[in-house]
Amino acid sequence: MTDKVPQFKGTEKYVLDDELSLILNMTMTLEMPLLLKGEPGTGKTRLAHAVSEALGMELIVLNVKSSMKLVDALYHYDTLTRLNDSRFGDSERNVNNIEDYIKMGKIGQAFTSEKRVVLLIDEVDKADTDFQDDMLDVLDQMQFDISEIDKTITARHRPVIIITSNSKKDLSDPFLGRCNFHHIAFPDEELMQEIVGVHFPDLDDTLANQVVTAFYKMRELPGIEKRPATRELINWIRALTSDPEFKSGGLIEEKIPYLGILFKRSEDLKKGREAMDR
């Protein structure tokens, strides 16, 4: 059922540290789900996109919602369409064949794909414990039942499974026991310099050093509720380099423009402005 997977070594746009590389590649070898934790903006979700791109595999994304039931991720029985077809009789589908009205959810799509895919289960901590544990049962067994047609769907290929959590709720011990785990720490300044270099290869070294230094100074302000993440830094650099009137020396003088790109909450923005006024 499973094909050999080449080693993932990062991409031009995704800088991979050694520890994450080891656990990711071993997880794919062991055919286990990889659970990633870390604050928003550390690249958890982006990793699945990078693996998909690098290995030439389709990416299927299940965005978990708090109200989601496991069956929603597996399949959907479209009773409304079947009823309309039955009433109006203008469809090519056979209303007596219920299977024509079964639509696969994201996990179902991953199982029925003709080729091996990357399955990203994003923000699993939003769901309740029953959803989490039942989902891992399905992923362990690589099959699920469709009760309406008394049929078992078995995965054609075992997906590469990446699960993310923002640690908003604790995950159950049985769930944790079935996954390999990695915590993606927020990049230090040295690694962030490398990330900036990947996204902006033509950026002047002096300006790159200044923006990273200023960025970490803003992140470390006391009382900040939502600290700016890597995506805010990237967008901030885009804004600075697109402004013909911007002069990099202003960052040294504590005049940091476009704070609204770094801070997304009113109180955080206020603290950033107060820090520059001091």
C-alpha positions in Angstrom: 0.0 0.0 0.0 2.9 2.4 0.7 5.4 3.7 -1.7 9.0 4.7 -0.9 9.3 8.4 0.1 12.5 10.3 -0.7 14.2 12.3 2.0 12.9 15.8 2.6 15.7 18.4 2.9 13.7 21.6 2.8 13.0 23.9 -0.2 14.2 27.2 -1.5 11.5 28.9 0.6 11.5 26.7 3.6 14.5 26.6 5.9 14.7 23.3 7.7 16.7 22.8 10.9 18.5 19.5 11.5 16.3 18.3 14.3 13.0 18.8 12.4 14.6 17.2 9.3 15.4 14.1 11.3 12.1 13.6 13.0 10.1 14.4 9.8 12.0 11.9 7.7 11.9 9.2 10.3 8.2 9.8 10.7 7.7 9.2 7.0 9.8 6.1 7.2 7.8 4.7 10.2 4.5 5.8 8.5 3.3 7.6 11.6 1.6 11.0 11.9 3.8 13.9 12.9 2.3 16.3 15.4 3.8 19.8 15.3 3.3 22.3 18.1 4.5 25.9 18.3 3.3 29.4 18.3 1.6 30.8 15.2 4.0 31.8 12.5 6.7 29.2 13.2 6.0 27.4 9.9 3.9 24.4 11.1 1.4 24.7 8.3 4.0 25.8 5.8 6.0 22.6 6.4 3.2 20.5 4.8 3.1 22.7 1.8 6.9 22.5 1.5 6.9 18.7 1.7 4.2 18.5 -0.9 6.1 20.8 -3.2 9.5 19.1 -2.7 8.2 15.5 -3.1 5.8 16.2 -5.9 2.8 15.0 -3.9 -0.7 16.5 -3.8 -1.5 18.3 -0.6 -4.9 17.8 1.0 -5.8 20.1 3.9 -8.3 19.4 6.6 -8.9 22.7 8.5 -10.3 21.5 11.8 -13.3 23.5 13.3 -14.6 23.3 16.9 -18.0 22.0 15.8 -16.6 19.4 13.3 -17.6 15.8 13.6 -15.3 13.0 12.4 -17.8 11.9 9.7 -17.4 15.4 8.2 -13.8 14.7 7.6 -14.5 11.2 6.1 -17.5 11.6 3.8 -20.8 13.4 3.3 -24.1 11.9 2.2 -25.8 14.5 0.1 -29.4 13.8 1.0 -30.7 17.1 -0.2 -29.4 16.6 -3.8 -30.8 13.1 -3.8 -34.2 14.4 -2.7 -34.2 17.1 -5.4 -33.2 14.5 -8.1 -36.0 12.3 -6.9 -38.6 15.1 -7.1 -37.5 16.7 -10.4 -36.0 13.8 -12.2 -33.7 15.9 -14.3 -30.4 14.3 -13.2 -28.3 11.6 -14.8 -27.7 10.1 -11.4 -29.7 7.0 -10.3 -31.6 8.1 -7.2 -31.7 4.4 -6.1 -27.9 4.3 -6.0 -27.0 6.0 -2.8 -23.3 5.8 -3.6 -23.8 8.4 -6.3 -24.6 10.8 -3.5 -21.6 10.1 -1.3 -18.9 12.8 -1.4 -15.5 12.2 0.2 -14.3 14.5 2.9 -10.6 15.5 3.2 -9.5 12.2 4.9 -11.7 10.3 2.4 -10.0 12.1 -0.5 -6.6 11.2 0.9 -7.6 7.5 1.2 -9.1 7.2 -2.2 -6.4 9.2 -4.1 -4.7 7.2 -6.9 -1.3 8.5 -5.7 0.2 9.0 -2.2 -0.6 12.5 -0.9 0.4 14.7 2.0 -2.5 15.1 4.4 -2.4 18.2 6.6 -4.7 18.2 9.6 -4.5 21.8 10.7 -5.2 23.0 14.3 -6.4 19.7 15.6 -6.6 21.2 19.1 -9.8 23.1 18.1 -11.7 19.8 18.1 -12.9 17.8 21.1 -11.1 14.8 22.5 -13.5 12.3 21.0 -12.9 13.7 17.5 -9.1 13.5 18.0 -9.0 10.0 19.3 -11.5 8.6 16.8 -9.6 10.3 14.0 -6.4 8.6 15.1 -8.2 5.3 15.1 -9.1 5.8 11.4 -5.6 6.9 10.6 -4.2 3.8 12.4 -6.4 1.4 10.6 -6.3 3.3 7.3 -10.0 2.5 6.7 -13.5 3.7 7.6 -17.1 2.5 7.1 -19.8 4.3 5.1 -22.9 3.1 7.0 -25.4 4.3 4.4 -24.1 1.9 1.8 -22.5 -0.7 4.1 -19.1 -0.2 2.5 -15.6 0.0 3.9 -13.2 2.5 2.4 -9.6 1.3 2.7 -6.7 3.7 1.8 -5.0 3.0 -1.5 -1.8 4.6 -0.2 -0.9 5.6 3.3 -0.7 9.5 3.3 2.2 11.5 4.8 0.3 12.9 7.7 1.2 16.2 9.4 -0.9 17.4 12.3 -0.6 20.9 13.8 -1.6 22.3 17.2 -1.4 25.7 18.6 -1.7 24.2 22.1 -5.0 26.0 22.9 -6.2 22.8 24.5 -4.4 19.7 25.8 -4.4 16.7 23.6 -5.2 13.3 25.1 -2.5 10.8 26.1 -3.8 8.2 23.6 -3.6 10.8 20.8 -0.1 11.8 21.8 1.0 8.2 22.0 0.1 7.5 18.4 2.1 10.4 16.9 5.7 11.5 16.7 6.1 14.9 18.1 8.2 18.0 17.4 7.9 21.5 18.9 8.9 24.2 16.4 10.5 26.9 18.5 10.4 30.5 17.2 13.6 31.1 15.1 16.5 32.8 16.9 18.0 35.9 15.2 20.6 33.9 13.3 18.1 31.5 11.8 15.7 34.4 11.1 18.5 36.1 9.1 18.7 33.0 7.0 15.0 33.0 6.5 15.0 36.6 5.5 17.8 35.9 3.0 15.7 33.1 1.4 12.8 35.4 0.9 14.8 38.5 0.0 18.0 37.3 -1.6 18.8 40.9 -2.9 18.2 42.6 0.4 21.1 44.7 1.5 22.9 43.0 4.4 22.9 46.2 6.6 19.1 46.6 6.1 18.6 42.9 6.8 20.4 43.2 10.1 18.5 46.3 11.0 15.0 44.9 10.3 15.7 41.7 12.2 17.1 43.5 15.2 14.1 45.9 15.2 11.7 43.0 14.8 13.0 41.2 17.8 13.0 44.4 19.8 9.3 44.8 19.0 8.6 41.1 19.8 10.2 41.4 23.2 8.2 44.4 24.4 6.6 43.7 27.8 2.9 43.0 27.8 2.5 42.2 24.1 -0.4 39.8 23.7 0.2 38.7 20.1 3.8 38.9 19.2 4.6 39.4 15.6 5.5 36.2 13.8 7.6 35.4 10.7 4.8 36.2 8.3 4.5 39.7 9.8 8.3 40.2 9.4 8.2 39.2 5.8 5.2 41.5 5.1 6.9 44.3 6.9 10.1 44.0 4.8 7.9 44.0 1.7 6.4 47.3 2.8 9.7 48.9 3.7 11.4 47.9 0.4 8.3 49.1 -1.5 8.4 52.6 0.1 10.6 54.9 -2.0 10.9 57.3 0.9 12.1 54.7 3.5 15.6 55.1 4.7 17.1 52.3 6.7 18.8 54.6 9.1 15.4 55.4 10.6 15.3 51.9 12.2 18.5 52.7 14.1 16.9 56.0 15.3 13.9 54.0 16.7 11.6 55.4 14.1 9.9 52.2 13.0 7.3 52.7 10.3 4.3 50.5 9.5 3.8 49.2 13.0 0.3 48.1 11.9 1.9 45.3 9.9 3.8 44.0 12.9 1.0 44.4 15.5 -2.6 43.2 14.8 -4.2 44.2 18.1 -4.9 47.7 19.3 -3.2 47.4 22.7 -0.1 45.8 21.2 0.1 48.6 18.6 -0.3 51.2 21.4 2.6 49.6 23.3 4.7 49.6 20.1 4.1 53.3 19.6 4.8 54.1 23.2 8.1 52.3 23.0 9.2 54.5 20.1 8.1 57.7 22.0 10.2 56.8 25.0 
